Amino acid sequence: MGTQKRTWLSHSLFSAGCLCKWTLLGLAMGGLVGLVGTAFSWAVETVTALRQSQGWLLYLLPAAGLLIVGLYHLLGIREDKGTNLVLLAVRENGRMDLRNMICIFIASVMTHLCGGSSGREGAALQIGGSMGATFAKVLKLDEADSRILVMSGMSACFAALFGTPVSAAFFAMEVISIGVLHYSALLPCMTAAIAGTGVARLFGMGPMQLQVLVPAAGWLSFGKTAAVALTCGLLSFVFCSAIRWAAKGYQRFLKNPYLRAAVGGGLVVLCSLLLGTRQYNGAGTETILAAFSQQQAWYVFLLKLLLTALTLGAGFKGGEIVPVFFVGSTCGSALSGLFGLDPSFAAAVGMISLFCGVTNCPLTTLFLSVELFGGEGAAFYGAAVAVAYISSGYAGLYSEQKILYSKFKPQFIDKKVG
């Protein structure tokens, strides 16, 4: 009995110590990373407004590409792995430091300033991950704790930018190795995400306000939901392939990274001029919001996909997730008339289905849908996530992401996406 009491006491003390340790570290990471993430979000919004008022800035996109490549070379980063580097930092303790944060912050702002078709999540994950890795070194944490702090940083910055703390925390835990959740990071990731969201809201930053008209529950409604989800699940393969093929095409025909950036920027400018609209430059938040209020034309999502592939493949920075939101919501909205659904509901299903397909993160997607759209349509969103997860196969945005367990059988496969 005495031995059992001592064991119980030692376990209790150890648990209490871990609780205090990771709560404090999570709060610290959330506060610091939240401030940087908020500054980044403000910078992107500011330069976006400037670009929209000063249309001539689009013509500077090739020059911005040259400066971005030069910045990375100046700071000694010859081969940028982007978000893949964050995945490696968690899974294999890959090297990250503040140089990565500085580069992605400045490069993403420059991309948005000059009209590259890009998002923000890639920057958020790299900013948060690099800050987490840096503070782990300062605190002299061991390898396992360092990985947890990297995930906490990812959660904090993602939450600060998107205002969705639960999905931010689960994304950091789920995206690394599909089929395995890093539950050991749950407390610090949730704490950091909540703190990061709180800091962002202190400065007036919040999530997108999206109103969704959910249909009455019924077999027909679920069938229509599944049809939209299936379409966007299959589209996820096209999206990921387009991003990958564009990058390979640039590298094959344009060996010099400076030339790739200049030519890629020129192609985006040319496409924008030929289309006669700036709708597809930048993140495209206005179009995402419009997709929830009125049905979109069938070609809108394809043009956004084209410009995003041309932008990111050439070496511009930012991320793919906001373009995923754009492509998914406009695709779903375009399908609303065909399936007799309200545009807002079809856009919501399209957005989360494509997100699930390209990230392979069903739990994150379900939490994201509830945080963005409310819990009224949770059953529909859950059905859409299930269909999209299966129909997307083993496609994925991040080449270093591992699928540990098969999507089709309870079987360990341990393969990379693609």
PASEVO-595698 format. One record per residue (C-alpha): residue in three letters; x, z, y. Coordinates in Angstrom, 1 decimal, decimal comma. Layout:
<type = ALA&x = X&z = Z&y = Y>
...
REM end
This chain:
<type = MET&x = 0,0&z = 0,0&y = 0,0>
<type = GLY&x = 2,8&z = 0,8&y = 2,4>
<type = THR&x = 4,4&z = -2,5&y = 1,8>
<type = GLN&x = 1,2&z = -4,3&y = 2,5>
<type = LYS&x = 0,8&z = -2,4&y = 5,7>
<type = ARG&x = 4,3&z = -3,3&y = 6,8>
<type = THR&x = 3,7&z = -7,0&y = 5,9>
<type = TRP&x = 0,4&z = -7,0&y = 7,8>
<type = LEU&x = 2,1&z = -5,4&y = 10,8>
<type = SER&x = 5,0&z = -7,8&y = 10,8>
<type = HIS&x = 2,6&z = -10,8&y = 10,6>
<type = SER&x = 0,5&z = -9,4&y = 13,4>
<type = LEU&x = 3,5&z = -8,9&y = 15,6>
<type = PHE&x = 4,8&z = -12,3&y = 14,8>
<type = SER&x = 1,4&z = -13,9&y = 15,6>
<type = ALA&x = 1,1&z = -12,0&y = 18,8>
<type = GLY&x = 4,6&z = -13,0&y = 19,8>
<type = CYS&x = 3,8&z = -16,7&y = 19,1>
<type = LEU&x = 0,5&z = -16,4&y = 21,1>
<type = CYS&x = 2,3&z = -15,0&y = 24,1>
<type = LYS&x = 5,2&z = -17,4&y = 23,9>
<type = TRP&x = 3,2&z = -20,6&y = 23,6>
<type = THR&x = 0,5&z = -19,5&y = 26,1>
<type = LEU&x = 3,2&z = -18,9&y = 28,7>
<type = LEU&x = 5,1&z = -22,1&y = 27,9>
<type = GLY&x = 1,9&z = -24,1&y = 27,8>
<type = LEU&x = 0,8&z = -22,8&y = 31,2>
<type = ALA&x = 4,3&z = -23,4&y = 32,6>
<type = MET&x = 4,4&z = -27,0&y = 31,3>
<type = GLY&x = 0,8&z = -27,6&y = 32,4>
<type = GLY&x = 1,5&z = -26,4&y = 35,9>
<type = LEU&x = 4,8&z = -28,3&y = 36,4>
<type = VAL&x = 3,8&z = -31,5&y = 34,6>
<type = GLY&x = 0,3&z = -31,4&y = 36,2>
<type = LEU&x = 1,9&z = -31,4&y = 39,6>
<type = VAL&x = 4,1&z = -34,4&y = 38,7>
<type = GLY&x = 1,1&z = -36,2&y = 37,0>
<type = THR&x = -1,1&z = -35,6&y = 40,1>
<type = ALA&x = 1,6&z = -36,9&y = 42,3>
<type = PHE&x = 1,9&z = -40,0&y = 40,1>
<type = SER&x = -1,9&z = -40,5&y = 40,1>
<type = TRP&x = -2,0&z = -40,2&y = 43,9>
<type = ALA&x = 0,9&z = -42,7&y = 44,2>
<type = VAL&x = -0,8&z = -45,2&y = 42,0>
<type = GLU&x = -4,1&z = -44,9&y = 43,9>
<type = THR&x = -2,3&z = -45,2&y = 47,2>
<type = VAL&x = -0,4&z = -48,3&y = 46,4>
<type = THR&x = -3,5&z = -49,8&y = 44,8>
<type = ALA&x = -5,4&z = -49,4&y = 48,0>
<type = LEU&x = -2,5&z = -50,8&y = 49,9>
<type = ARG&x = -2,3&z = -53,9&y = 47,7>
<type = GLN&x = -6,0&z = -54,5&y = 48,0>
<type = SER&x = -5,8&z = -54,4&y = 51,8>
<type = GLN&x = -2,6&z = -56,4&y = 51,9>
<type = GLY&x = -3,1&z = -59,4&y = 49,5>
<type = TRP&x = 0,4&z = -60,8&y = 50,2>
<type = LEU&x = 2,0&z = -58,0&y = 48,1>
<type = LEU&x = 1,0&z = -59,9&y = 45,0>
<type = TYR&x = 3,7&z = -62,5&y = 45,8>
<type = LEU&x = 6,3&z = -59,8&y = 45,6>
<type = LEU&x = 5,6&z = -59,2&y = 41,9>
<type = PRO&x = 8,6&z = -61,2&y = 40,6>
<type = ALA&x = 10,9&z = -59,3&y = 43,0>
<type = ALA&x = 9,4&z = -56,1&y = 41,8>
<type = GLY&x = 10,3&z = -57,0&y = 38,2>
<type = LEU&x = 13,9&z = -57,6&y = 39,2>
<type = LEU&x = 14,0&z = -54,2&y = 40,9>
<type = ILE&x = 12,4&z = -52,5&y = 37,8>
<type = VAL&x = 15,0&z = -53,9&y = 35,5>
<type = GLY&x = 17,8&z = -53,0&y = 37,9>
<type = LEU&x = 16,5&z = -49,5&y = 38,2>
<type = TYR&x = 16,7&z = -49,0&y = 34,4>
<type = HIS&x = 20,2&z = -50,5&y = 34,2>
<type = LEU&x = 21,3&z = -48,4&y = 37,2>
<type = LEU&x = 20,3&z = -45,2&y = 35,4>
<type = GLY&x = 21,9&z = -46,3&y = 32,2>
<type = ILE&x = 18,8&z = -47,2&y = 30,2>
<type = ARG&x = 19,7&z = -50,6&y = 28,7>
<type = GLU&x = 17,0&z = -50,7&y = 26,0>
<type = ASP&x = 13,7&z = -49,1&y = 27,1>
<type = LYS&x = 11,5&z = -48,2&y = 24,1>
<type = GLY&x = 8,6&z = -47,1&y = 26,3>
<type = THR&x = 6,0&z = -44,9&y = 24,7>
<type = ASN&x = 7,7&z = -45,4&y = 21,4>
<type = LEU&x = 10,5&z = -43,2&y = 22,6>
<type = VAL&x = 8,1&z = -40,3&y = 23,1>
<type = LEU&x = 6,8&z = -40,7&y = 19,5>
<type = LEU&x = 10,4&z = -40,6&y = 18,3>
<type = ALA&x = 11,1&z = -37,5&y = 20,4>
<type = VAL&x = 8,4&z = -35,7&y = 18,5>
<type = ARG&x = 8,9&z = -37,0&y = 15,0>
<type = GLU&x = 12,7&z = -37,4&y = 14,9>
<type = ASN&x = 13,8&z = -35,3&y = 17,9>
<type = GLY&x = 14,8&z = -38,5&y = 19,7>
<type = ARG&x = 16,6&z = -38,2&y = 23,0>
<type = MET&x = 14,7&z = -38,1&y = 26,3>
<type = ASP&x = 15,6&z = -36,7&y = 29,7>
<type = LEU&x = 14,6&z = -36,9&y = 33,4>
<type = ARG&x = 16,0&z = -40,4&y = 33,7>
<type = ASN&x = 13,0&z = -41,6&y = 31,7>
<type = MET&x = 10,6&z = -39,8&y = 34,0>
<type = ILE&x = 12,2&z = -41,2&y = 37,1>
<type = CYS&x = 12,3&z = -44,7&y = 35,8>
<type = ILE&x = 8,7&z = -44,9&y = 34,5>
<type = PHE&x = 7,3&z = -43,2&y = 37,6>
<type = ILE&x = 8,9&z = -45,6&y = 40,1>
<type = ALA&x = 8,5&z = -48,7&y = 37,9>
<type = SER&x = 4,8&z = -48,0&y = 37,3>
<type = VAL&x = 4,1&z = -47,5&y = 41,0>
<type = MET&x = 6,0&z = -50,8&y = 41,8>
<type = THR&x = 4,0&z = -52,6&y = 39,1>
<type = HIS&x = 0,7&z = -51,4&y = 40,6>
<type = LEU&x = 1,8&z = -52,0&y = 44,1>
<type = CYS&x = 2,5&z = -55,7&y = 43,5>
<type = GLY&x = -0,5&z = -56,4&y = 41,2>
<type = GLY&x = 0,8&z = -56,3&y = 37,6>
<type = SER&x = -2,0&z = -55,8&y = 35,1>
<type = SER&x = -1,1&z = -52,4&y = 33,8>
<type = GLY&x = -2,5&z = -48,9&y = 33,2>
<type = ARG&x = -1,2&z = -45,3&y = 33,6>
<type = GLU&x = -1,2&z = -43,7&y = 30,2>
<type = GLY&x = 2,2&z = -45,0&y = 29,1>
<type = ALA&x = 3,7&z = -43,5&y = 32,2>
<type = ALA&x = 1,8&z = -40,2&y = 31,6>
<type = LEU&x = 3,1&z = -39,8&y = 28,1>
<type = GLN&x = 6,7&z = -40,6&y = 29,1>
<type = ILE&x = 6,6&z = -38,4&y = 32,2>
<type = GLY&x = 5,2&z = -35,5&y = 30,2>
<type = GLY&x = 7,4&z = -36,1&y = 27,2>
<type = SER&x = 10,6&z = -36,3&y = 29,2>
<type = MET&x = 9,8&z = -33,2&y = 31,2>
<type = GLY&x = 9,0&z = -31,3&y = 28,0>
<type = ALA&x = 12,3&z = -32,5&y = 26,4>
<type = THR&x = 14,3&z = -31,5&y = 29,5>
<type = PHE&x = 12,8&z = -28,0&y = 29,7>
<type = ALA&x = 13,3&z = -27,5&y = 26,0>
<type = LYS&x = 17,1&z = -28,1&y = 26,6>
<type = VAL&x = 17,1&z = -25,7&y = 29,6>
<type = LEU&x = 15,4&z = -23,0&y = 27,5>
<type = LYS&x = 17,7&z = -23,8&y = 24,6>
<type = LEU&x = 14,8&z = -24,1&y = 22,1>
<type = ASP&x = 15,4&z = -25,1&y = 18,6>
<type = GLU&x = 14,5&z = -28,6&y = 17,3>
<type = ALA&x = 11,0&z = -27,6&y = 16,1>
<type = ASP&x = 10,0&z = -25,8&y = 19,3>
<type = SER&x = 11,4&z = -28,7&y = 21,3>
<type = ARG&x = 9,1&z = -31,1&y = 19,6>
<type = ILE&x = 6,1&z = -28,9&y = 20,4>
<type = LEU&x = 7,1&z = -28,7&y = 24,1>
<type = VAL&x = 7,4&z = -32,5&y = 24,2>
<type = MET&x = 3,8&z = -32,7&y = 22,9>
<type = SER&x = 2,7&z = -30,1&y = 25,4>
<type = GLY&x = 4,2&z = -32,2&y = 28,2>
<type = MET&x = 2,4&z = -35,3&y = 26,9>
<type = SER&x = -0,9&z = -33,4&y = 26,9>
<type = ALA&x = -0,5&z = -32,0&y = 30,4>
<type = CYS&x = 0,3&z = -35,3&y = 32,0>
<type = PHE&x = -2,4&z = -37,2&y = 30,1>
<type = ALA&x = -5,0&z = -34,6&y = 31,1>
<type = ALA&x = -3,9&z = -34,6&y = 34,7>
<type = LEU&x = -4,3&z = -38,3&y = 35,0>
<type = PHE&x = -7,6&z = -38,8&y = 33,0>
<type = GLY&x = -9,2&z = -35,4&y = 33,5>
<type = THR&x = -10,0&z = -35,0&y = 29,7>
<type = PRO&x = -8,1&z = -32,0&y = 28,5>
<type = VAL&x = -9,4&z = -31,8&y = 24,9>
<type = SER&x = -8,8&z = -35,4&y = 24,1>
<type = ALA&x = -5,4&z = -35,2&y = 25,8>
<type = ALA&x = -4,3&z = -32,3&y = 23,6>
<type = PHE&x = -5,5&z = -34,0&y = 20,4>
<type = PHE&x = -4,0&z = -37,3&y = 21,4>
<type = ALA&x = -0,5&z = -35,7&y = 21,6>
<type = MET&x = -1,0&z = -34,1&y = 18,2>
<type = GLU&x = -2,7&z = -37,1&y = 16,5>
<type = VAL&x = -0,9&z = -40,2&y = 17,7>
<type = ILE&x = 2,5&z = -39,5&y = 16,2>
<type = SER&x = 1,7&z = -39,7&y = 12,5>
<type = ILE&x = -1,7&z = -40,9&y = 11,5>
<type = GLY&x = -3,3&z = -38,8&y = 8,8>
<type = VAL&x = -1,5&z = -35,6&y = 9,8>
<type = LEU&x = -2,4&z = -33,4&y = 12,8>
<type = HIS&x = 0,4&z = -31,2&y = 14,2>
<type = TYR&x = -1,8&z = -28,1&y = 14,3>
<type = SER&x = 1,2&z = -25,9&y = 15,2>
<type = ALA&x = 1,1&z = -27,5&y = 18,6>
<type = LEU&x = -2,6&z = -26,8&y = 19,2>
<type = LEU&x = -2,3&z = -23,7&y = 21,4>
<type = PRO&x = 0,5&z = -25,0&y = 23,7>
<type = CYS&x = -1,1&z = -28,5&y = 23,9>
<type = MET&x = -4,5&z = -27,1&y = 24,8>
<type = THR&x = -3,1&z = -24,6&y = 27,2>
<type = ALA&x = -1,0&z = -27,3&y = 28,9>
<type = ALA&x = -3,8&z = -29,8&y = 29,0>
<type = ILE&x = -6,2&z = -27,3&y = 30,6>
<type = ALA&x = -3,6&z = -26,2&y = 33,1>
<type = GLY&x = -2,7&z = -29,8&y = 33,9>
<type = THR&x = -6,4&z = -30,7&y = 34,5>
<type = GLY&x = -6,8&z = -27,6&y = 36,7>
<type = VAL&x = -3,9&z = -28,6&y = 38,9>
<type = ALA&x = -5,2&z = -32,2&y = 39,2>
<type = ARG&x = -8,6&z = -31,0&y = 40,2>
<type = LEU&x = -7,1&z = -28,7&y = 42,8>
<type = PHE&x = -5,9&z = -31,9&y = 44,5>
<type = GLY&x = -9,2&z = -33,7&y = 44,1>
<type = MET&x = -8,3&z = -35,7&y = 41,0>
<type = GLY&x = -11,0&z = -36,0&y = 38,3>
<type = PRO&x = -12,2&z = -38,2&y = 35,5>
<type = MET&x = -14,1&z = -41,4&y = 35,9>
<type = GLN&x = -17,8&z = -40,7&y = 36,5>
<type = LEU&x = -19,6&z = -42,8&y = 33,9>
<type = GLN&x = -23,4&z = -42,7&y = 33,4>
<type = VAL&x = -24,6&z = -43,9&y = 30,0>
<type = LEU&x = -28,2&z = -44,6&y = 28,9>
<type = VAL&x = -28,2&z = -43,6&y = 25,3>
<type = PRO&x = -30,9&z = -45,3&y = 23,1>
<type = ALA&x = -33,3&z = -43,4&y = 20,9>
<type = ALA&x = -31,9&z = -42,5&y = 17,5>
<type = GLY&x = -32,9&z = -44,9&y = 14,8>
<type = TRP&x = -31,5&z = -47,2&y = 12,1>
<type = LEU&x = -31,7&z = -50,2&y = 14,3>
<type = SER&x = -29,8&z = -48,5&y = 17,2>
<type = PHE&x = -27,1&z = -47,3&y = 14,8>
<type = GLY&x = -26,9&z = -50,9&y = 13,4>
<type = LYS&x = -26,4&z = -52,3&y = 16,9>
<type = THR&x = -23,8&z = -49,7&y = 17,7>
<type = ALA&x = -21,9&z = -50,5&y = 14,5>
<type = ALA&x = -22,0&z = -54,2&y = 15,4>
<type = VAL&x = -20,4&z = -53,6&y = 18,8>
<type = ALA&x = -17,9&z = -51,2&y = 17,2>
<type = LEU&x = -17,0&z = -53,8&y = 14,5>
<type = THR&x = -16,4&z = -56,5&y = 17,1>
<type = CYS&x = -14,1&z = -54,3&y = 19,2>
<type = GLY&x = -12,4&z = -52,9&y = 16,1>
<type = LEU&x = -11,5&z = -56,5&y = 15,2>
<type = LEU&x = -10,6&z = -57,2&y = 18,8>
<type = SER&x = -8,0&z = -54,4&y = 18,6>
<type = PHE&x = -5,9&z = -56,5&y = 16,3>
<type = VAL&x = -6,0&z = -59,3&y = 18,8>
<type = PHE&x = -5,1&z = -57,0&y = 21,7>
<type = CYS&x = -2,1&z = -55,5&y = 19,9>
<type = SER&x = -1,0&z = -58,9&y = 18,6>
<type = ALA&x = -1,2&z = -60,4&y = 22,1>
<type = ILE&x = 1,0&z = -57,6&y = 23,6>
<type = ARG&x = 3,5&z = -57,9&y = 20,8>
<type = TRP&x = 3,6&z = -61,8&y = 20,8>
<type = ALA&x = 4,0&z = -61,9&y = 24,6>
<type = ALA&x = 7,0&z = -59,6&y = 24,4>
<type = LYS&x = 8,6&z = -61,5&y = 21,5>
<type = GLY&x = 7,9&z = -64,8&y = 23,3>
<type = TYR&x = 9,6&z = -63,7&y = 26,5>
<type = GLN&x = 12,6&z = -62,4&y = 24,5>
<type = ARG&x = 13,0&z = -65,5&y = 22,5>
<type = PHE&x = 12,9&z = -68,0&y = 25,4>
<type = LEU&x = 14,3&z = -65,8&y = 28,2>
<type = LYS&x = 17,3&z = -63,7&y = 26,9>
<type = ASN&x = 18,1&z = -62,2&y = 30,3>
<type = PRO&x = 15,9&z = -59,3&y = 31,2>
<type = TYR&x = 16,0&z = -60,1&y = 34,9>
<type = LEU&x = 14,9&z = -63,6&y = 34,2>
<type = ARG&x = 12,1&z = -62,3&y = 32,0>
<type = ALA&x = 10,8&z = -60,0&y = 34,7>
<type = ALA&x = 10,9&z = -62,7&y = 37,4>
<type = VAL&x = 9,3&z = -65,4&y = 35,3>
<type = GLY&x = 6,6&z = -62,9&y = 34,0>
<type = GLY&x = 5,8&z = -61,8&y = 37,5>
<type = GLY&x = 5,6&z = -65,4&y = 38,6>
<type = LEU&x = 3,2&z = -66,2&y = 35,7>
<type = VAL&x = 0,9&z = -63,3&y = 36,7>
<type = VAL&x = 0,9&z = -64,5&y = 40,3>
<type = LEU&x = 0,1&z = -68,1&y = 39,2>
<type = CYS&x = -2,7&z = -67,0&y = 36,9>
<type = SER&x = -4,2&z = -64,9&y = 39,7>
<type = LEU&x = -4,1&z = -67,8&y = 42,1>
<type = LEU&x = -5,6&z = -70,2&y = 39,6>
<type = LEU&x = -8,4&z = -67,8&y = 38,7>
<type = GLY&x = -9,1&z = -67,3&y = 42,4>
<type = THR&x = -9,7&z = -63,5&y = 42,1>
<type = ARG&x = -7,6&z = -60,3&y = 42,1>
<type = GLN&x = -10,0&z = -58,7&y = 39,6>
<type = TYR&x = -7,5&z = -58,7&y = 36,8>
<type = ASN&x = -4,5&z = -57,3&y = 38,8>
<type = GLY&x = -3,7&z = -53,6&y = 38,7>
<type = ALA&x = -5,7&z = -51,2&y = 36,5>
<type = GLY&x = -9,1&z = -52,8&y = 37,2>
<type = THR&x = -11,0&z = -49,5&y = 37,5>
<type = GLU&x = -13,7&z = -51,2&y = 39,7>
<type = THR&x = -14,5&z = -53,7&y = 36,9>
<type = ILE&x = -14,7&z = -50,9&y = 34,3>
<type = LEU&x = -17,3&z = -49,1&y = 36,5>
<type = ALA&x = -19,1&z = -52,3&y = 37,0>
<type = ALA&x = -19,3&z = -52,9&y = 33,2>
<type = PHE&x = -21,5&z = -49,8&y = 33,0>
<type = SER&x = -24,0&z = -51,0&y = 35,5>
<type = GLN&x = -24,4&z = -54,7&y = 34,8>
<type = GLN&x = -23,7&z = -57,1&y = 32,0>
<type = GLN&x = -20,3&z = -58,8&y = 32,2>
<type = ALA&x = -19,4&z = -62,4&y = 31,5>
<type = TRP&x = -18,0&z = -63,2&y = 28,1>
<type = TYR&x = -14,6&z = -64,3&y = 29,4>
<type = VAL&x = -13,8&z = -61,3&y = 31,6>
<type = PHE&x = -12,2&z = -59,2&y = 28,8>
<type = LEU&x = -10,2&z = -62,2&y = 27,6>
<type = LEU&x = -8,7&z = -62,9&y = 31,0>
<type = LYS&x = -7,7&z = -59,2&y = 31,4>
<type = LEU&x = -6,1&z = -59,3&y = 28,0>
<type = LEU&x = -4,1&z = -62,4&y = 29,0>
<type = LEU&x = -2,8&z = -60,9&y = 32,2>
<type = THR&x = -2,0&z = -57,6&y = 30,6>
<type = ALA&x = 0,1&z = -59,3&y = 27,9>
<type = LEU&x = 1,9&z = -61,4&y = 30,5>
<type = THR&x = 2,7&z = -58,3&y = 32,6>
<type = LEU&x = 3,8&z = -55,8&y = 29,9>
<type = GLY&x = 5,6&z = -58,3&y = 27,8>
<type = ALA&x = 7,8&z = -59,2&y = 30,7>
<type = GLY&x = 9,0&z = -55,6&y = 31,2>
<type = PHE&x = 6,6&z = -54,3&y = 33,8>
<type = LYS&x = 5,5&z = -50,7&y = 33,3>
<type = GLY&x = 2,5&z = -48,5&y = 33,3>
<type = GLY&x = 0,7&z = -48,5&y = 30,0>
<type = GLU&x = -1,9&z = -50,2&y = 27,9>
<type = ILE&x = -4,8&z = -47,7&y = 27,7>
<type = VAL&x = -6,5&z = -48,4&y = 31,0>
<type = PRO&x = -6,4&z = -52,2&y = 30,2>
<type = VAL&x = -7,9&z = -51,2&y = 26,8>
<type = PHE&x = -10,7&z = -49,4&y = 28,7>
<type = PHE&x = -11,2&z = -52,6&y = 30,8>
<type = VAL&x = -11,2&z = -55,0&y = 27,8>
<type = GLY&x = -13,3&z = -52,7&y = 25,6>
<type = SER&x = -15,9&z = -51,9&y = 28,2>
<type = THR&x = -16,3&z = -55,5&y = 29,4>
<type = CYS&x = -16,5&z = -56,8&y = 25,9>
<type = GLY&x = -19,1&z = -54,3&y = 25,0>
<type = SER&x = -21,0&z = -55,0&y = 28,2>
<type = ALA&x = -20,9&z = -58,7&y = 27,5>
<type = LEU&x = -22,4&z = -58,0&y = 24,0>
<type = SER&x = -25,2&z = -55,9&y = 25,5>
<type = GLY&x = -27,6&z = -58,9&y = 26,0>
<type = LEU&x = -27,0&z = -60,2&y = 22,5>
<type = PHE&x = -27,8&z = -56,9&y = 20,8>
<type = GLY&x = -30,5&z = -55,8&y = 23,3>
<type = LEU&x = -28,6&z = -52,7&y = 24,4>
<type = ASP&x = -28,3&z = -51,2&y = 27,9>
<type = PRO&x = -25,0&z = -52,4&y = 29,4>
<type = SER&x = -23,8&z = -48,8&y = 30,0>
<type = PHE&x = -24,2&z = -47,8&y = 26,4>
<type = ALA&x = -22,7&z = -51,0&y = 25,0>
<type = ALA&x = -19,7&z = -50,7&y = 27,5>
<type = ALA&x = -19,2&z = -47,1&y = 26,3>
<type = VAL&x = -19,2&z = -48,0&y = 22,6>
<type = GLY&x = -16,9&z = -51,0&y = 23,3>
<type = MET&x = -14,5&z = -48,8&y = 25,3>
<type = ILE&x = -14,1&z = -46,1&y = 22,7>
<type = SER&x = -14,1&z = -48,5&y = 19,8>
<type = LEU&x = -11,2&z = -50,5&y = 21,2>
<type = PHE&x = -9,3&z = -47,3&y = 22,1>
<type = CYS&x = -9,7&z = -46,0&y = 18,6>
<type = GLY&x = -8,6&z = -49,4&y = 17,1>
<type = VAL&x = -5,4&z = -49,7&y = 19,1>
<type = THR&x = -4,4&z = -46,0&y = 18,9>
<type = ASN&x = -5,6&z = -45,1&y = 15,4>
<type = CYS&x = -6,7&z = -41,8&y = 16,7>
<type = PRO&x = -10,4&z = -41,2&y = 15,7>
<type = LEU&x = -10,6&z = -37,5&y = 16,5>
<type = THR&x = -9,1&z = -38,1&y = 20,0>
<type = THR&x = -11,5&z = -40,9&y = 20,5>
<type = LEU&x = -14,5&z = -38,8&y = 19,6>
<type = PHE&x = -13,5&z = -36,0&y = 22,0>
<type = LEU&x = -12,8&z = -38,6&y = 24,7>
<type = SER&x = -16,2&z = -40,1&y = 24,3>
<type = VAL&x = -17,9&z = -36,7&y = 24,8>
<type = GLU&x = -15,7&z = -35,8&y = 27,7>
<type = LEU&x = -16,3&z = -39,1&y = 29,5>
<type = PHE&x = -20,0&z = -39,8&y = 28,6>
<type = GLY&x = -21,5&z = -36,5&y = 27,6>
<type = GLY&x = -22,6&z = -35,2&y = 24,2>
<type = GLU&x = -26,1&z = -36,8&y = 24,1>
<type = GLY&x = -24,8&z = -39,9&y = 22,3>
<type = ALA&x = -22,2&z = -38,1&y = 20,1>
<type = ALA&x = -23,8&z = -39,3&y = 16,9>
<type = PHE&x = -23,6&z = -42,9&y = 18,0>
<type = TYR&x = -20,0&z = -42,5&y = 19,3>
<type = GLY&x = -19,0&z = -40,9&y = 15,9>
<type = ALA&x = -20,5&z = -43,9&y = 14,1>
<type = ALA&x = -18,7&z = -46,3&y = 16,4>
<type = VAL&x = -15,4&z = -44,5&y = 15,9>
<type = ALA&x = -15,7&z = -44,6&y = 12,1>
<type = VAL&x = -16,4&z = -48,3&y = 12,1>
<type = ALA&x = -13,7&z = -49,1&y = 14,6>
<type = TYR&x = -11,1&z = -47,0&y = 12,7>
<type = ILE&x = -11,7&z = -48,9&y = 9,4>
<type = SER&x = -12,1&z = -52,4&y = 10,9>
<type = SER&x = -8,9&z = -52,3&y = 13,0>
<type = GLY&x = -6,8&z = -52,1&y = 9,8>
<type = TYR&x = -3,2&z = -51,1&y = 10,5>
<type = ALA&x = -2,9&z = -52,6&y = 13,9>
<type = GLY&x = -1,5&z = -50,4&y = 16,7>
<type = LEU&x = 0,0&z = -50,4&y = 20,2>
<type = TYR&x = 3,0&z = -48,3&y = 19,3>
<type = SER&x = 5,4&z = -49,8&y = 16,8>
<type = GLU&x = 7,0&z = -46,4&y = 16,0>
<type = GLN&x = 3,6&z = -44,9&y = 15,1>
<type = LYS&x = 3,4&z = -44,1&y = 11,4>
<type = ILE&x = 0,3&z = -44,3&y = 9,2>
<type = LEU&x = 1,0&z = -41,6&y = 6,6>
<type = TYR&x = -2,3&z = -41,9&y = 4,8>
<type = SER&x = -4,3&z = -45,0&y = 3,9>
<type = LYS&x = -7,4&z = -45,7&y = 5,9>
<type = PHE&x = -9,2&z = -46,9&y = 2,8>
<type = LYS&x = -8,1&z = -44,4&y = 0,1>
<type = PRO&x = -6,9&z = -40,8&y = -0,1>
<type = GLN&x = -3,4&z = -42,2&y = -0,7>
<type = PHE&x = -0,1&z = -41,5&y = 0,9>
<type = ILE&x = 1,4&z = -44,8&y = 2,2>
<type = ASP&x = 3,9&z = -43,8&y = 5,0>
<type = LYS&x = 4,1&z = -47,1&y = 6,8>
<type = LYS&x = 4,5&z = -48,2&y = 10,4>
<type = VAL&x = 1,7&z = -49,9&y = 12,2>
<type = GLY&x = 1,5&z = -53,7&y = 12,3>
REM end
